[in-house]
Amino acid sequence: MTEVSYSLNYRLQSTLFNPVMLLSKKSKLEVFLEVTEKFKPVFRYFFIENFLTQNEWYQKRLNYTKSVATSSIVGYIVGLGDRHVQNILIDTNSADVVHIDLGIAFDQGKILPIPETVPFRLTRDVIDGFGICGIEGIFKNCCEATLKLLKNSREQIITIFEVLLYDPLHNWCLSPAKAFMMQQASVFNEQSQAEVNESSMISTFNSSTFSGKPNSTQQSLTKTAEKNKIAERILFQIKQKLLGYENGTQLSTDGQVNYLINEATNPENLCKIYVGWQPYL
């Protein structure tokens, strides 16, 4: 075993596979429900404390609800992952949500060491800011309107993605080492260091594994072929979403929105997510 693979294996065992991660699905759910019982959602107080008049409070809460709905559906279509609480900010003037750190896209979150199991972040604190109606009413209606608009523009969207994917595809694909390091960074705030570590790890691994350098032309052709295969798979997934297919079944727009909301709020999905994502909030 090489030094780099041993180091990565040790960190995986010591950091990711802690006692909670080794629990059965049923036990994970029990722990998650116990934690949520002790942590109550409080985001409603953000609006009460920052917007003091009735009209302003209502308008800002409306802005927040609409921006969460829009960004959730758009994020689902592009497969945006790593939506832990440090990567979703809120504008204190308009109450719109602002997403940062868009490095894990095109459903790359599903291949993390601990895969992400929800289409977007819709935890209890996010919903708490919607008001008494919760996900019903404004939020769900805005989700449906956004998804319908994206479906009507799917040809233009696919054209844009084709250009984006076939050119700098390597920027969007996670190696196992980078996936591990990025998931760790959500807790330790070491995103930049993770990329540096990954480069050195891969360099060390390559130098210890290959005795000679492959032909540069063959290497280039292989990389191009791999990029094309990955791009085709990603584009197929995006097309399926825009056509309303979920688990092989084509749904109406409102049916697809209901399905996505159920997946995003299901405790059985949330309890499986990496602890740094903080699904209990």
N, C-alpha and C positions, 0 to 999 in steps of 0.2 A: 504494500500500500504506500503510495507517495505521501510526502509530507503535507501537500495541500489537501488531498482527499481525506487524510486522517484528521487534519485540523477542522475541515468542514463537517466531517462526521461527528467529531467530538462536540462541536458547537450545536449541531442539530440535536444531539442527545441531551446535552446539558441545558439548553435554552428552550427549544420548542417542545420536546417530549417530557414536559414536567408532569407531575401526577394528574393534573386536570386533563391534559391532553390524552392521557392513557385510559381515561374513564370510558365506559361504554356510552352509547348514544343516550340511553335512558338516564344514566347518572349525570351526564353533562347537562341534560335538560333540567334535572332536579336542582343542580347547582345554580344554573342560570335563573330559574324561577325563584330560588332562595335569594339570590343577589338582587333581582328586580323588586322583590318584596321590600328590601331595605333601602333601595335607591328609588326615590320618587321623582317623576318629571317635574321640572320647575321653570321651563323656558317661558311660560306665560308671563312671569314676573319681569322679563326683559322689556316687554312692551308697556307694562304698567309703570315701571320705574323710569323709562326713557321718553315716553310720549304721554304727556300729562292731560291733554284735552281729549274729549271723546272722539271728535272728528279725526284728529291726528292718530290716535290709538287705532281706530278702525282702519284708516287708510294704510298705515304702516303694516298692520297685521295682514291686510289684503295683499300688499306688495310682497310680503314674505311668503305667504301661501302660494301665490302665483309663481314666484321665482323658484320655489322648491319643486313645484309640479313640473315646470318647464325644464329645469336642469335635470330632474330625475329621469324624465322620458328621453331627453337628448343624450344623457349619460348612458342610459340603457342601450340605446341604438348603437352608440360608438363603443360600447363595452368598457366604460370608464370604471376603474376599480380603485382600491386603496382610499376609500372615502371615510377615513377615520376623522375624529373631531378636529384635529389640527389642520386638515386639508379642506375644511368647509368653513369659510369665514362669513361674517355678516356686516353689511354696511350700516353703521350706527345712525346714518342720516336718512337713508331710504328704506332700511330693513330688508334689502335684497340680499340673497345669499351669493357668495363669491367663491367659486371653486379654484383651488390652486394645486400645484404638483400633479400635472396630468400625465405623468410618466408611465402609468400602467393603464393602457387602453386596449381596445379590440379584444376584450375578454381575457386578457393576460392574467387577471386576478384569479382565474379558475385554475391556473397551473402553478400558483404559489405553493410552497411546502404545506401550508394549511390553506386549502382553497377557499375563496370567497363564495358564499352560497346564496347571496341575495342579489337582485338586479340593480338596486340602488339603496342608499341609506334612507330608511324611513323608521327610525327607532322612536321610542316613546317621547323623548324630549323634542324631537323634530315635530312630531304630531301635536305636542302640547302647545306649540306656538300657533296652531291653526284656530284655536278657540274651541268652543263647546261642541261644534259640529264634527270636529276631528277630520278624518279623511273624506267624509261625505260632503256633498255640496261643492264649494268653490274648488277645493283641491282636486277632486275626482273629475269635475267638469273641465278644468284646465288641462289635466293630463290627457283626457280624451281629445280635446281640441288640438293640443300639441302633437299627439300621435297621428291624428287625422291629417294634419298639415304636412308632417314628415312623409306619410304614406303617399300623399298626392304629389310630393316632390321627389319621389324615390329615384327617378332616373337621373336627376341632377345630382342628388346625394351620392349615388353609386359612382358617377363620373368623377366627382371630387375625390372619393375614397380610392379609386383606381390610380389616380395620379399620386396620391399621398403614399399608398402602400407599395406600389411597384418601384418607387424611386428610393426613399430612405428607409426601407423596411427594417433594416437591422436596428434602427432606433426604437422600434416598437416591439421587438421580440425579446423575451427574457430568457437568459440562460439560467440553468439551475442555480448557479452561484449567485447571480444577480438577484434572482427571485428571493433567495434566502436572505441576502443582505438587505434588500429593500423592506422585507417584512420585519426584520429586526429593527430597521431604522424608524419604524412607526412608533416604537417605544423609546429608543435611545437617541432619536434625533440625529442620526449619522448618515443621512442620505448621500452626502457628497463623499464621505469617507468610504461608503459601501462601494461606490463605483471605482474608486482607486484600488480598494482591496480586491475587487473582482478582477480588475485588469492584471494585478500582480499574481493572483491565484491562477488565472488562466495561463499567463505567461510561464509560470513555474511548472504547471501541469504539462503544457505543450513541450517545454524543453526537456522534461524528464521522460516523456512518453515516446516522442518521435526522434529517431536517430538521424534521420535525414529530412530535407525539405522536399515537399511534393512539388511537382511541376506547377509553375504559376498559372499557366493557361488552364490546366485541369482544375486547379483550385478555384479559379474564377468562374469556370463553367458550373462547377458543383454548387458554389454559393448562389449563383444566379438561378439555377434549377430549384434549390431549396427555397429561395425567396419567392419564386413564382408559385410554388405549391402552397406555401403559407398564405400568400396574398389571395390565392383562389379560395382557400378555405375560409379566410376572414370575410371576404366579399360575399361568399355564399351564406354565411351566418347573418350578415347584415341584411341581405336580401330576404332571408327567411323572416327576420324580425319585422321588416317593413311590409311583408305580405301577411303578417298576423299569425305565423306558425309558432306554436309553443308545444314542445314535446311531440312533434309530428302532427298536431291537430291545428287546423286553421280556425282562428277565432275572429269574431267581430271586433271592432275597435273598443267598444265598451267592455266586451268580454276579455280582451287582452289586458286592458287596464286593470280590471278586477283581479285577473290572474297575477299580474305583476305586484299589485299591492298586497295580495295574500302571501306571495312568496317573500316580499320584503319585510313583512311584519310577523311571519310565522316563527314562534319561539324555537321550533325544531331546527330551523335554518340558522337562526341567530346564535344558538348555543354552540354551533360548530365553528364559528368564526374565530380567528386569532384574537387573543385577549387584548392586544394592542389596538385593535379596531374599536374597542369599548362598545360592544353591542348592547350592553345593559343600560346605556344612557339614553 
